[in-house]
Amino acid sequence: MKRTALVTGASRGLGRAIALELGSAGMNVVVNYFDGKNGAEVVCDQIRGLGAQALAVKADVRDSAEIDALVAQAEQAFGGVDVLVVNATGPQPMLSIEEQTWEAYLDQLEFFVKSPLLLVKRVLPRMREKNFGRIIQIGSEVFEQGNPRFANYVAAKGAQLGQTRSWARELAPAGITVNLVAPGWILTERHAGTPQAEIDQYLQTLPAKKMGVAPDVAKAVAFLASDGAGFITGQKISVNGANTLA
C-alpha cells in the first residue's frame, strides 16, 4: 500500500524540498502551509508531475483544533499519515540576554515542542494500529554550537532533541521510529538579503568549504522515512558538512 507523508511548513524552503523528495519516492504528500497557499499549490503540482498524489492543507500547527482538521483531511484523502515530518517554524529573532523575555522562549517552544506533541498525539493511534510509523523532526546544529544571542531558539531546539530521544525509546516496541535531522545553515527564501560577508564568515569555519542545499536535507529525511531505516531510531543526523560531530 502506498504510504502517506505529512510535511509541516512545506510551501517553501526545506519543507518544500522534503515534500518533493518524498513525492519522488512515490509517497502521497500532504503539504501543510500557514500563509503560503500559492506556494503550497505549486509544490503539489510539482509532486503530481512526479507521478505521486498531493494535497495542500492550511493549518497553524500550534493549534490543536487545526491539527485535528489537518490530519482529518489527510485521513479522508489518503487513509491517514504514515510519515510525519515536523518542519514548520516561525520568526527566529536574535536577542541579547538583556533583550530576551520568557515570551521569546515560549514562541520557540510553541513550534519545536508543543507542535510536535500535538501532531504526534494525533497521528499516533493509526501508527500503533499499523505497527508502523516514521516521525522525523527537523532540528538544527545550533544546539551543539550554542550560538550567542540565540538562546531562545537554541534552548527550544535542545528540548526538541530530548523529546525525540524519549519518544524513540517509548515507541520502538510499536514499530515506530523517531529521529531528528539537524541541518547546518541552508540558504532558503528565509535568508533572502543576507549579507555575503555573513555567509563567507560561516564558510570559513565549515570543513566542507561549501554551503549545503535543501535537497541535502530532504534526502536524509527520505532515507529515514524509508523501509531501509526501520532499525534506526532515537538518532540525530547532522547535515552540515562536518560543522558539528555530534
N, C-alpha and C positions, 0 to 999 in steps of 0.2 A: 504493500500500500504506500502511495506517495505521502511523504511527510510534509508537515506544515511548520514554517518558521514565523515567529512574530519578532520583528525588529523595531524597537522603540527609537524615536528620533531619526527616522530613516529617509527624510525628504532631501537630505543633503549630507555632505561631509562623510565621516566614517560610516554612519548608518546607511547612507546610500550605497557605498561601496560594498558593505556587508550584505545588504539586501540583494544586490546584483549578483554577488558571488554565490549566495545560497540559491538564487534562482537559476544560475548557470549549472548548479549541481542537481537541478531537477526538482527542487522543493517548491511547493506553494509558498508564497511570501505575503504576509500581512505587513504592509508598510504603514507604520504609525507616524503621525505628524501632529504638531500642535498648531502652528500658524503657517505652514508651508504647503498648502493644498496643491498648488500648481506643480511644485517640485515633486511632491509625492505621486501625483498622477503621471508625471514624466517617468519617474522610476518604475511605476507599474507597467507603463507601455514598454519600457526597455526590457523588463523581465518577461513580459509576454512575447517580445521579439526573440527571446532566448528559448521559447517553447514551454515556459512554465506559466502558472497562473499567479495572479497578484490581486491584492485588494488594498486600497488606501483607506485608512480609518483615522479620523481625528480623535484625539483623547489627550487630556492632561494626565500624565502618568503619576502625578502626585495625589490624584483624587480617586478614591475607591469606587465611587459610582461610575466614573468614566472608564475605569479599568474594567469593571463588570461589563459595561456596554461594549468595550473594545473586544474583549475575549468572546463575548456572546456572538459578535459578528463573525469572528474567526470560526467559531463553532458552527454557525449557520452556513457559512460559505464552504468550509473545508473539513468540518468534523471536529476541529479542536487544534490545540497547539502542542507540537512535539518538541520544538526547539524554541527556546526563549532567549533572545539576545537583549540584554539590558544596556542600552546605549545612550538614551536621552539625557541631555544635560541642559543647564541654563547659563546665565551670566557667571563669569568666573573672575570677580574683581580681585586685584592685588592690593592688599591693605597692610599698612604697618600695624604693629601691635596696638599702638595708640588709636588707630582708626577702626580696629576690629570691634565688633559687637557680638553678643551671643546670637542675635538675629542673623548676622552674616554667616555664622556656623550652621544655624538651623536651615538657612537657604540651601546650603550644600548637602546637608543630611537629608533633606527632602528628596533630592534626586538620587543620592547614592546609597541610602539606607532604607528610607521609607518606601520609595518607589519599587525597589527590588522586592521588598517584603510583600507589598500589596500584589504585585504581579505574580510572584511565585505562589502565594496562597491561592490565587485564582486559577492557575493552570495546574496546580499540583494534583488535585483529585483525578484528573484524566491521566496524568503521567503515572500515578500509582496504579490505576486500573490497568494500564497497558504494560506496566513493569518496564517502562522506557521513558526517558526524558533527557534533554540536554539543556542545561541552564548555563549561559555564558555571560558573564559580566564584563563590561569594558572599564578597566581601571586606568592607571597612569603610573609612569615612572616616578612621579613626584614624591610618592611615599618613601621610596628609598633615598631620594635626593634631598628631601627636606627643604624644598625651595623657600627662600626667605620672602616675607611679605605675602605669604600664600597659605598661612596656617589653617585658615578656614577650609580651604579646598583640600589641602594635604591631609588634615585630620579626617575629613569625610571619606577620602579615598582609602585611608588606613582602615577605617571602620568597615568599608565595603569589602576589603580583602579578608578581614576577620570573619565577616558574615559568610563569605564564600566558603572559607575553610570549614566552618562549623556546619553549614548546610551539607557540604560534601560528605562528611562523616555520617551525618544523620540519614541522608537519602541514599547512600551507596547500597544498602540492602534492597532497596526498591528498584534498582536498575537505573537510577537517575544520577547523572554526573553533573557536577557543579564546578566550573572553572572560571578563571579570570584572565583576560588578555590585557596586558599593560603596555600600551603604546608609548613611544617617545613622542617628541614633538613632530606631529604630522601636519603639514600645512594643508588647510582646507579653507572653505569660504569664511569660516570664523576668523581667520587670520589675515584677511584682506587688509592691506595698508600697513602691515608690519614692516618697520624699517629694515632694510637689508643688513645694516650693521648688527642688528639684534640676531638675525639669522646666522650671520657669519660668526658671531661670538659663540653661538650654540655649536656650530660646525667645528670650531677649533677644539672643542673638548670631546667630540664624538669619534670614537675609534674607527667607525666605518667610513668617516670622512664624506658622507653624503646623507642627505635627508631621506627619510623613508617616505613612502607614498601610501595613500589609503588602501590600495589593493594588498599591500603587505599585511596590514591588519586583517583585512577581510579573509585572506587565505588562511590565516591562523584560526580565525573563528570557524571557517568552513571545515577545517580539519577536526576541531573539537566537536563539531556538530555531526561528524560522520560516524559510521559504524566502526571504523578503524580506531577511534579514540574511546571505545567503550570501557577500557580499563584505566583511563586517565581521569582522575577526579581530585578536587581539592588543590589544584595547581595554579600557579601564576606563571603565564608565559609572557615574557618581555619581548616586545617587538620594537627594538630601539638601537640596533647596530652596536650592541655591547656597551651601551652607555651606562647600564647597571648590570650586575652579575648575580642578581638575586630575584 
